Amino acid sequence: MDGLGSERVWLKGLFSRYYAQHPVSPPYDVSRREFGHGTFKKIDARHVSFDDASELNAFLANAAPLYVSASVSQFLNPSVQPMTAKGLVGSDLIYEFDADDIPTPCKLVHDSWRCPHCGASGKGHVMKCTSCAHGTELDEWVCPECLRATKEQTLRLLGILQDDFGFSEKDLSVNFSGSKGYHTHVRSTSIFTLPKSARVELMDYLSLFEIDLPSLGFSFDGKQYRCPRFTESTGHASRLLQGILRLIETGSSDEWAILSGSSPRTLQSFLADRPRLYSEVQSGILPPLPGKKTESFWNATLSSLVDSLKLTIDRQTSGDIYRLIRVPDTLHGSTGFRSESIPLARVSEHDPFLSATAFSTLPPRTLFVRSCPLLSIGGEVLDPISEREVTVSGPMAVYLVAWGAATLR
């Protein structure tokens, strides 16, 4: 929003009134966290501390930052510098899924790019110009399909954390980021003092980074391709077997061909007796493919299934114990949405375009919209428009202005 002085002032006024009426209650001891806030950037200043939630809320109502974040760690002296002098007590585990990191097909519809070097342009999330290979300028948006993809990853992560590591619901919390995805917080005494090396190992497991299939029980002995017995399998091995059994039950020869690289004709013969295949897999054998390609067939199929199970966790940010992350239930300066906390049982049905809007009582506002795709916010639908003046509802106006796509009239 640089250069949009009146728009930023308008947003800060709205944020100030909102925080005065809706104090936040962070799910941790505020006095032990380092805070960062920003208006021109997501973090203009950090190494800030507050004695308690009341002091934090007074700051939010008076200063009205467009972004506010807190440390994933607890410190004895959160405001001092350098970082090593803060007195680290321990750290939460934070996993973030962002729509920008997931290549959903919808990006070809609502994202576009332009090359400032040669003037070429096009649709989609293209980082380098297809004409001259220079870096591009992106016009990115988020839609329900984008957020469904991040939500699916979040749900899979929650399942692994509970099933494979035994975390209970009281150890886990989820909040919408306020813009492009979801944050999962693990707050448990069992992980609070984990060293960075252990956190990296945990992240490797969650993301299936450099997974070793033989160690999971999948290996070719020269005659047969062995796998764990389904009833005895756990963790990733169980999930891979579930994927194989699903494919045997319902996968078409074309779907198998995409995963394995084998010909549909060969696969039609392979799938002719699905009950037998299903029984063999459950007993610990991956059935042979007609001919002599069993090893390469299952290597390729398993590799494809591993790729489908990988979680797109940001390795750099998720492993950083000095990182600042959005404070749950605060406002996001790029959307005007709340980074709302979500009960675990409701994550699958969460729709931020309806529930995270914070300004439903704001009257309609006239804007000049430079460009936007199809949007649906707070129940209002806005068709794609460009270079046009339009009057929209309060939540839609806040979103367009905060996104930098519109100016006030």
GIJO-V858783 format. One record per residue. PHI is phi as a letter, one per 40 degrees, with the letter a starting at -180 (* if undefined). D_CENTER is the distance of its C-alpha to the mean C-alpha in Angstrom with 1 decimal. Layout:
PHI	D_CENTER
PHI	D_CENTER
//
This chain:
*	23.5
d	26.0
g	29.5
b	28.8
d	30.8
c	31.8
c	28.3
c	26.9
c	29.9
c	29.3
c	25.7
c	26.8
c	29.5
c	27.3
c	24.9
c	28.1
c	29.5
c	26.3
c	26.0
c	29.8
b	29.4
b	26.1
c	26.0
c	22.9
b	23.1
d	20.7
c	20.4
a	22.1
c	25.4
d	25.1
c	28.1
b	26.5
b	23.4
c	23.3
b	22.0
b	21.2
a	21.5
a	21.9
b	23.3
c	23.8
b	20.8
c	17.8
b	20.0
c	23.7
a	25.0
b	24.0
g	26.2
b	26.7
b	27.6
b	28.7
c	31.2
a	29.5
c	27.4
c	30.4
c	30.6
c	26.9
c	27.3
c	30.5
c	28.8
c	26.0
c	28.8
c	31.1
c	28.9
f	26.2
c	23.6
c	21.0
a	18.3
a	18.7
b	16.9
b	18.3
c	18.6
c	16.9
b	20.5
b	23.8
b	26.8
c	30.5
b	30.8
c	27.4
c	29.1
c	31.2
b	30.8
c	30.3
d	27.3
c	29.6
c	31.9
c	29.4
g	30.3
c	27.1
c	27.2
i	24.0
b	20.3
c	17.5
c	14.7
b	11.3
b	8.1
b	4.9
b	1.5
b	3.3
d	5.8
c	8.3
c	7.7
b	8.2
c	11.9
c	12.4
d	16.1
c	15.8
c	15.4
c	19.0
c	19.9
b	18.4
c	17.8
a	20.9
b	22.3
a	25.6
c	27.5
c	29.4
c	31.7
b	33.2
g	31.9
c	30.3
a	27.4
a	25.4
c	22.5
h	19.1
c	16.8
b	19.7
c	19.8
b	23.5
d	26.3
c	27.7
c	31.2
b	31.5
g	28.4
c	27.9
c	24.6
b	23.4
b	22.4
b	19.4
b	19.2
b	15.6
b	14.6
b	12.0
b	13.3
d	13.0
c	12.4
d	9.4
c	7.8
c	9.6
c	7.9
c	4.3
c	7.0
c	9.0
c	7.0
c	6.9
c	10.5
c	11.5
c	10.5
d	12.6
c	15.3
c	15.7
c	15.8
c	18.5
c	20.3
c	20.6
b	20.7
g	22.2
c	20.1
c	21.2
c	19.5
c	21.1
c	19.3
b	15.8
a	14.2
b	11.0
b	10.7
c	9.1
c	8.4
g	11.3
a	10.1
b	7.1
i	4.3
b	4.9
b	6.9
b	9.1
b	12.5
b	15.3
b	18.6
a	21.5
c	24.8
c	24.4
b	21.7
d	22.6
b	24.9
d	23.3
c	24.1
c	21.6
c	23.0
c	22.1
c	18.5
c	18.3
c	19.9
c	17.6
c	14.6
c	16.8
c	17.4
c	13.9
c	13.0
f	16.6
c	17.5
f	21.1
c	21.7
b	25.5
c	26.5
d	30.1
c	29.1
c	27.4
h	30.6
b	30.2
a	33.1
b	36.0
c	39.4
h	41.4
b	42.3
b	39.4
c	35.6
c	34.9
a	31.9
c	31.5
c	33.2
d	30.6
c	32.1
b	31.8
c	28.3
a	25.4
f	21.8
c	20.7
c	24.3
c	24.2
c	21.0
c	22.6
c	25.8
c	24.2
c	22.8
c	26.4
c	28.1
c	26.1
c	27.0
c	30.6
c	30.7
b	29.2
c	28.2
c	30.4
c	32.2
c	30.3
c	26.9
c	28.5
c	29.9
c	26.5
c	25.2
b	28.5
g	30.2
c	33.3
c	35.5
d	35.1
c	38.9
c	38.7
c	35.8
c	37.8
c	40.4
c	37.9
c	36.4
c	39.9
b	40.1
c	36.6
d	38.0
c	39.5
d	36.3
d	34.3
c	37.1
c	37.1
c	33.4
c	33.7
c	36.7
h	35.1
b	35.9
c	33.9
d	36.6
c	38.3
c	38.0
d	41.3
g	42.7
b	41.8
b	38.1
d	36.6
c	35.0
c	33.3
c	32.3
c	30.5
d	29.1
c	27.5
c	26.3
c	24.8
c	23.1
c	21.5
c	20.5
d	19.0
d	16.9
c	15.7
c	14.8
c	12.9
c	9.4
c	7.7
c	7.6
c	8.9
c	12.4
c	14.0
c	12.1
c	11.4
c	15.1
c	16.5
c	18.6
b	19.7
c	16.4
b	16.1
b	13.1
d	13.2
c	15.9
d	15.1
g	17.0
c	17.9
c	17.8
b	15.6
c	18.1
c	16.5
b	16.3
g	18.6
c	16.1
c	16.0
c	13.0
c	14.5
c	14.7
b	14.4
d	16.8
d	15.4
c	17.8
b	16.4
d	12.6
c	13.5
b	15.6
c	13.7
b	14.2
c	13.5
c	15.9
b	18.5
c	17.9
c	16.2
c	19.0
b	21.3
b	24.4
c	25.7
c	29.3
c	29.3
c	31.9
d	31.4
b	31.4
c	32.6
b	30.5
b	31.0
c	28.0
c	27.8
a	25.4
a	22.7
c	21.5
d	21.8
b	20.2
b	20.4
b	20.0
g	21.8
g	23.7
c	25.0
b	24.6
b	25.3
c	26.3
d	25.6
a	28.0
a	28.9
f	31.5
a	32.5
c	33.4
a	32.0
b	32.1
b	28.9
c	27.9
d	26.8
c	23.1
c	23.0
c	25.1
c	23.0
c	19.8
c	21.8
c	23.5
c	20.5
c	18.8
g	22.0
c	23.1
a	26.2
b	29.0
c	31.1
b	34.5
//
